[in-house]
Amino acid sequence: MMNSLLFINACVRKESRTKMLADRLLSKLDNDYDEVCLDKLEFPTVNEDYLRKRDSLIANKDFDAPMFGMARQFAEAKTIIIAAPFWDLSFPARLKQYLEIINVVGITFIYSDEGVPIGLCNAKKLYYVTTAGGDYVPFDFGYGYVKALAQGYYGINEVELIQAKGLDIYGADVNEILGNVEKDILRMEG
């Protein structure tokens, strides 16, 4: 049986500061959770053969097919946490691969007759946890992208950013920055 909390771990480093903050949030929420560790997954190559197979399964409404397992898991979760460090104006590539795999018409969303996406996901809230070495963290490229998918496709209206930035700037007090974010997490409603 699936837990109601889904933790999508896009952290790569063993001593990930992003994972540390996500662990604090997981502890705060105090729920059992299912973890999808993206670094341990082998993603299929999204090529014409893959798309043909996927499209055929969707057309036949065969949503129980194994290739849709992660999409079903995502759609069924009640709360979702995504932990992804801010890399190169975005997030690690494996998170993009994961999002491509779970974007399935008929599982995570459908289209209205006018072509507007209608979310099918059960989650009421998605937390996006990230850290950045610098202070230049444009909204649109990492968190903003995930927020747009959550709200515009999946039907998850409540999306919250938990962020620590400036961690690698010369002279930065990393412990203080992370500590302040941890305090914010502990004060959150949840």
C-alpha positions as CSV (number, residue, x, y, z in Angstrom):
1,M,0.0,0.0,0.0
2,M,1.3,3.4,-0.9
3,N,1.9,6.1,1.7
4,S,0.2,9.4,1.3
5,L,3.5,11.3,1.3
6,L,5.8,11.0,-1.7
7,F,9.4,12.3,-1.5
8,I,11.1,12.8,-4.8
9,N,14.8,13.0,-4.1
10,A,16.8,14.7,-6.9
11,C,19.9,15.2,-4.6
12,V,23.1,13.8,-5.9
13,R,25.7,14.4,-3.2
14,K,25.9,12.3,-0.1
15,E,26.3,15.4,2.1
16,S,23.5,17.3,0.2
17,R,22.4,20.4,2.0
18,T,19.1,20.2,0.0
19,K,18.5,16.7,1.3
20,M,19.3,17.9,4.9
21,L,16.5,20.5,4.6
22,A,14.2,17.9,3.0
23,D,14.9,15.5,5.9
24,R,14.0,18.3,8.4
25,L,10.7,18.8,6.5
26,L,10.0,15.1,6.4
27,S,10.6,15.0,10.2
28,K,8.3,18.0,10.7
29,L,5.5,16.4,8.7
30,D,6.0,13.2,10.7
31,N,4.4,10.8,8.1
32,D,5.6,7.6,6.6
33,Y,6.6,8.3,3.1
34,D,7.6,6.6,-0.2
35,E,10.9,7.9,-1.6
36,V,11.8,8.0,-5.3
37,C,15.6,8.5,-5.4
38,L,16.2,9.7,-8.9
39,D,19.9,9.0,-8.8
40,K,19.2,5.3,-8.5
41,L,16.7,5.1,-11.4
42,E,17.4,4.0,-15.0
43,F,15.2,6.2,-17.1
44,P,14.1,5.0,-20.5
45,T,15.3,6.8,-23.6
46,V,12.4,9.0,-24.8
47,N,12.7,8.4,-28.5
48,E,10.1,7.6,-31.2
49,D,9.7,4.0,-30.2
50,Y,9.1,4.9,-26.6
51,L,6.6,7.6,-27.6
52,R,4.8,5.2,-29.9
53,K,4.4,2.6,-27.2
54,R,3.3,5.2,-24.6
55,D,0.8,6.8,-27.0
56,S,-0.7,3.4,-27.9
57,L,-1.1,2.5,-24.2
58,I,-2.8,5.9,-23.5
59,A,-5.1,5.5,-26.6
60,N,-6.1,2.0,-25.3
61,K,-6.5,3.5,-21.7
62,D,-4.1,0.8,-20.5
63,F,-3.0,2.9,-17.5
64,D,-2.0,-0.1,-15.4
65,A,1.0,-0.7,-17.8
66,P,4.3,-0.9,-15.9
67,M,5.7,2.2,-17.8
68,F,3.1,4.3,-15.9
69,G,4.0,3.2,-12.4
70,M,5.7,6.4,-11.4
71,A,2.9,8.5,-12.9
72,R,0.3,6.6,-10.9
73,Q,2.4,6.9,-7.7
74,F,2.7,10.7,-8.2
75,A,-1.0,11.1,-9.0
76,E,-2.1,9.1,-5.9
77,A,0.1,10.9,-3.4
78,K,-1.7,13.3,-1.0
79,T,1.5,15.4,-0.3
80,I,4.6,15.7,-2.4
81,I,8.1,16.9,-1.5
82,I,10.6,17.5,-4.2
83,A,14.2,18.1,-3.1
84,A,16.4,19.4,-5.9
85,P,19.5,21.6,-5.7
86,F,19.7,24.6,-7.9
87,W,22.1,23.8,-10.7
88,D,22.9,25.8,-13.8
89,L,19.7,27.9,-13.6
90,S,17.5,24.9,-13.0
91,F,17.7,21.5,-11.3
92,P,19.5,18.2,-11.9
93,A,18.6,16.7,-15.3
94,R,17.2,13.5,-13.7
95,L,14.3,15.6,-12.3
96,K,13.4,16.7,-15.8
97,Q,13.5,13.1,-16.9
98,Y,11.2,12.1,-14.0
99,L,8.7,14.9,-14.9
100,E,8.6,13.7,-18.5
101,I,7.9,10.2,-17.4
102,I,5.0,11.2,-15.0
103,N,3.4,13.6,-17.4
104,V,0.8,11.2,-18.7
105,V,-2.5,12.2,-20.2
106,G,-5.2,10.2,-18.4
107,I,-3.1,9.8,-15.1
108,T,-1.7,13.1,-14.0
109,F,-3.9,15.3,-16.2
110,I,-6.3,15.4,-19.0
111,Y,-7.2,18.0,-21.6
112,S,-10.5,19.8,-21.7
113,D,-12.3,20.1,-25.1
114,E,-10.6,23.5,-25.4
115,G,-7.2,22.0,-24.9
116,V,-6.7,23.3,-21.4
117,P,-5.0,20.9,-18.9
118,I,-7.1,19.6,-16.0
119,G,-5.2,18.1,-13.1
120,L,-6.0,14.6,-11.9
121,C,-3.5,14.4,-9.0
122,N,-4.7,13.9,-5.4
123,A,-2.0,16.0,-3.7
124,K,-3.2,19.1,-1.9
125,K,0.3,20.4,-1.4
126,L,3.7,20.2,-3.1
127,Y,6.8,21.4,-1.3
128,Y,9.9,22.3,-3.4
129,V,13.1,22.2,-1.3
130,T,16.2,23.7,-2.9
131,T,19.6,25.2,-2.0
132,A,21.9,27.3,-4.1
133,G,25.5,28.3,-3.7
134,G,24.9,31.8,-5.0
135,D,22.3,34.5,-4.6
136,Y,21.2,34.5,-8.2
137,V,18.3,32.1,-8.2
138,P,15.7,33.2,-10.8
139,F,12.2,32.1,-9.9
140,D,11.2,30.8,-13.3
141,F,13.8,28.2,-14.1
142,G,13.8,25.7,-11.2
143,Y,11.0,26.2,-8.7
144,G,8.9,28.2,-11.1
145,Y,8.9,25.4,-13.7
146,V,7.8,22.8,-11.1
147,K,5.2,25.2,-9.7
148,A,3.8,25.8,-13.2
149,L,3.5,22.1,-13.9
150,A,1.9,21.4,-10.4
151,Q,-0.7,24.2,-10.8
152,G,-1.2,24.3,-14.5
153,Y,-1.2,20.5,-15.3
154,Y,-1.5,18.4,-12.1
155,G,-4.1,20.4,-10.2
156,I,-1.9,20.9,-7.2
157,N,-2.7,24.5,-6.2
158,E,-0.7,24.8,-3.1
159,V,3.0,24.9,-3.9
160,E,5.5,26.1,-1.3
161,L,9.2,27.0,-1.8
162,I,11.7,26.1,0.9
163,Q,15.1,27.6,-0.1
164,A,18.5,28.4,1.2
165,K,20.8,30.4,-1.0
166,G,24.1,32.1,-0.9
167,L,25.7,29.1,0.7
168,D,29.0,29.1,-1.3
169,I,29.6,32.9,-1.3
170,Y,32.9,33.7,0.3
171,G,32.4,34.6,4.0
172,A,28.8,33.1,4.1
173,D,27.8,31.6,7.4
174,V,26.4,28.3,6.0
175,N,25.3,27.0,9.4
176,E,23.4,30.2,10.1
177,I,21.7,30.3,6.7
178,L,20.7,26.6,6.9
179,G,19.7,27.0,10.6
180,N,17.3,29.9,9.7
181,V,15.6,27.8,7.0
182,E,15.3,24.9,9.5
183,K,13.7,27.3,12.0
184,D,11.3,28.4,9.3
185,I,10.4,24.7,8.6
186,L,9.7,24.1,12.3
187,R,7.4,27.1,12.4
188,M,5.4,26.0,9.3
189,E,1.9,24.8,9.5
190,G,1.8,21.2,8.6
